[in-house]
Amino acid sequence: MEYHICEESAQLASVAAARIRDIAMAAIHTSGRFTIALTGGSTPEKTYEYLAEHYVNDSHWEKWAVFVGDDRFVPPDHTASNFGMGHRLLLSRVPIEKGQIFPVPTHLASAEQAAAEYQKTIEKYFSPHPCIFDLILLGVGDDGHTASLFPKAPALNAISLVTHSPPGTLPPPIDRVTFTYPLINAARHVMFMASGEKKRPVISDLIARKKFAVDCPAIGVNPYPGKLLVYVDRDAAAT
């Protein structure tokens, strides 16, 4: 695990954005493309804005393939959509084509159907190779959830790559579609980003790993042989 403490949230955004770009450039150099899954949350918002503002002209965006690690079962223009946030703050502001962007198909009849279809999309994109992302971005909730993997939820035991999840404890009460541990832990890099004092207890749990994943799902994220990256500001830092 790499653990990085930044002095404040603005520095966290710039440092995380630079690391994302470095991973992207290395992947493009090695394989000719960069596969990334975005996340929602207030901390990634600032990182997306920094990427769009500072790396718009020199990041080979034409070689990026962008997915989303979890989303609420709402249209992409809904205020609760993780994809909508990422599109507004990042994707709409950089030279990336529509065909490189893969949102959760929330137009389908149910979150369960959307999860099954999204898995097919991911498998088709990576075929005939294993589904191994270069980078999966994650936030972490005050309750220890990450992506839409909530404490004691059935999704924690899913063996599929993508699954659906009922609403967690946080509003709004909307069904979810989420990457699962098998897909997350296969990634070459997984990056947590967290800021603010409310995140300090769960970051302490994540670093110390003294709880079980069923109670703190973030602890179940352990990419191997990939790298786990944790970026926090001083307020969220484990003491």
C-alpha positions in Angstrom: 0.0 0.0 0.0 1.1 3.5 -0.8 -0.2 6.0 1.7 0.0 9.7 0.8 -1.0 12.6 3.1 -1.6 16.0 1.6 -1.9 19.2 3.6 -5.3 20.2 2.3 -7.9 19.2 -0.3 -6.6 21.4 -3.1 -3.2 19.8 -2.8 -4.8 16.4 -2.7 -6.6 17.1 -6.0 -3.4 18.2 -7.7 -1.3 15.3 -6.4 -3.9 12.7 -7.2 -4.5 14.2 -10.7 -0.8 14.0 -11.4 -0.6 10.4 -10.3 -3.6 9.5 -12.5 -2.0 11.1 -15.5 1.3 9.3 -14.8 -0.5 6.0 -14.6 -2.3 6.8 -17.9 0.9 7.7 -19.7 2.7 4.5 -18.5 -0.3 2.4 -19.6 -0.4 4.0 -23.0 3.3 3.6 -23.5 3.0 -0.1 -22.6 -0.2 -1.2 -24.2 -1.4 1.7 -26.3 -4.5 2.5 -24.2 -5.5 3.5 -20.7 -8.5 2.0 -18.9 -10.0 3.8 -16.0 -13.1 3.6 -13.8 -14.3 6.9 -12.3 -16.0 7.3 -8.9 -18.3 9.7 -7.3 -18.0 12.0 -4.3 -16.8 15.5 -3.4 -13.1 14.7 -3.2 -12.9 13.2 -6.8 -14.8 16.3 -8.1 -11.8 18.5 -7.4 -9.5 15.9 -8.9 -11.5 15.8 -12.1 -11.6 19.6 -12.3 -7.8 19.7 -11.9 -7.3 17.1 -14.7 -9.5 19.0 -17.1 -7.8 22.3 -16.3 -4.2 21.3 -16.2 -3.8 18.2 -18.4 -6.3 18.9 -21.2 -3.6 19.2 -23.9 -1.0 16.6 -23.1 -2.6 13.4 -21.8 -3.4 11.4 -25.0 -7.1 11.5 -24.3 -7.8 9.7 -27.5 -6.4 6.5 -25.9 -8.4 6.6 -22.8 -11.4 4.2 -22.2 -13.5 5.5 -19.3 -16.0 3.5 -17.2 -17.6 4.2 -13.9 -17.0 1.9 -10.9 -20.5 2.4 -9.5 -23.5 4.5 -10.0 -27.0 5.1 -8.9 -29.8 3.7 -11.1 -30.7 7.2 -12.4 -30.4 8.8 -15.8 -26.9 10.2 -16.5 -28.2 13.8 -16.4 -29.6 13.3 -12.8 -27.9 15.2 -10.0 -27.3 11.9 -8.2 -25.4 10.3 -11.1 -21.7 9.6 -10.6 -21.3 9.4 -14.3 -23.0 12.7 -14.8 -20.7 14.3 -12.3 -17.6 12.9 -14.0 -18.9 13.8 -17.4 -19.7 17.4 -16.4 -16.4 18.1 -14.6 -14.0 16.1 -16.8 -15.2 14.2 -19.9 -17.0 17.1 -21.4 -14.0 19.3 -21.0 -11.3 17.2 -22.6 -10.8 15.8 -26.2 -12.4 12.4 -25.7 -14.8 10.8 -28.1 -18.2 9.3 -27.1 -17.1 5.9 -28.2 -14.4 5.9 -25.5 -16.9 6.5 -22.7 -18.9 3.6 -21.1 -21.6 4.7 -18.6 -23.8 2.3 -16.7 -26.9 1.5 -18.9 -29.4 3.0 -16.5 -32.0 3.2 -19.3 -32.8 -0.5 -18.8 -35.7 -1.7 -16.7 -33.9 -2.5 -13.5 -30.5 -2.1 -11.7 -30.2 -5.9 -12.0 -30.5 -5.8 -15.8 -28.1 -2.8 -15.9 -25.5 -4.6 -13.9 -25.6 -7.7 -16.2 -25.4 -5.6 -19.3 -22.6 -3.5 -17.9 -20.6 -6.7 -17.2 -21.1 -7.8 -20.8 -19.9 -4.3 -22.0 -16.7 -4.6 -19.9 -16.0 -8.2 -21.0 -16.5 -7.3 -24.6 -14.2 -4.3 -24.3 -11.3 -6.4 -22.8 -11.9 -9.5 -24.8 -10.1 -11.8 -25.4 -8.0 -10.7 -22.4 -8.9 -10.7 -18.7 -10.8 -7.7 -17.4 -8.0 -5.8 -15.8 -8.3 -2.1 -15.4 -5.2 0.1 -15.4 -6.8 2.3 -12.7 -10.0 2.1 -10.6 -10.8 5.2 -8.5 -12.7 4.9 -5.3 -14.1 7.0 -2.5 -14.9 5.8 0.9 -18.0 6.6 3.0 -18.2 7.4 6.7 -19.7 3.9 7.2 -16.7 2.3 5.4 -18.5 1.6 2.1 -16.7 1.9 -1.1 -18.1 1.9 -4.6 -21.6 0.7 -3.8 -20.3 -2.1 -1.6 -22.1 -1.4 1.7 -21.6 -3.1 5.2 -23.2 -6.5 5.5 -24.7 -6.2 2.0 -25.1 -9.2 -0.4 -22.9 -7.5 -3.0 -19.9 -8.1 -0.8 -20.1 -11.8 -1.7 -20.8 -11.4 -5.4 -18.6 -13.5 -7.7 -19.7 -11.6 -10.8 -17.7 -8.6 -12.0 -20.6 -6.2 -11.7 -23.7 -6.5 -9.5 -26.7 -4.5 -8.4 -27.2 -3.3 -4.8 -30.1 -1.9 -2.9 -29.8 1.5 -1.5 -27.3 2.0 1.3 -27.8 4.0 4.5 -27.1 7.3 2.8 -29.7 9.3 0.8 -31.0 9.2 -1.8 -32.6 5.8 -1.5 -31.8 4.6 -5.0 -30.7 1.2 -6.3 -27.1 0.9 -7.4 -24.9 -0.8 -9.9 -21.3 -1.5 -8.7 -18.1 -3.2 -9.5 -17.4 -6.1 -7.2 -14.3 -7.2 -5.3 -13.2 -9.6 -8.1 -13.1 -6.8 -10.6 -11.7 -4.2 -8.3 -9.0 -6.4 -6.9 -7.8 -7.5 -10.4 -6.9 -3.9 -11.3 -3.3 -2.8 -11.8 -3.9 0.2 -9.6 -6.7 1.1 -7.2 -6.8 4.7 -5.8 -8.7 5.8 -2.7 -9.3 9.5 -2.3 -10.7 10.9 0.9 -10.8 14.3 2.7 -12.3 15.8 5.8 -12.4 14.9 9.5 -15.4 12.6 9.1 -13.3 10.2 7.0 -10.6 9.9 9.6 -12.0 6.8 11.5 -12.6 4.8 8.3 -9.1 5.7 6.9 -7.7 4.5 10.2 -9.5 1.3 9.8 -8.4 1.0 6.2 -4.7 1.5 7.1 -4.7 -0.7 10.2 -7.0 -3.4 8.7 -8.2 -4.4 12.1 -11.9 -4.9 11.0 -13.5 -7.3 8.7 -14.6 -6.3 5.2 -18.2 -7.2 6.1 -18.2 -4.2 8.5 -15.9 -1.9 6.6 -16.0 -2.9 2.9 -13.1 -0.6 2.0 -10.9 -3.1 3.8 -11.8 -5.7 1.2 -10.0 -3.8 -1.5 -6.7 -5.4 -1.8 -5.5 -5.6 -5.5 -2.9 -8.3 -6.2 -0.5 -8.1 -7.8 -1.7 -4.5 -8.4 -1.0 -1.5 -6.3 -3.3 0.1 -3.6 -2.9 3.9 -3.5 -4.4 5.9 -0.7 -4.5 9.7 -1.0 -5.9 11.8 1.9 -5.8 15.3 3.2 -4.4 16.1 6.7 -7.9 16.2 8.2 -8.7 12.6 7.0 -5.3 11.2 7.8 -5.1 8.2 10.2 -3.3 9.1 13.4 
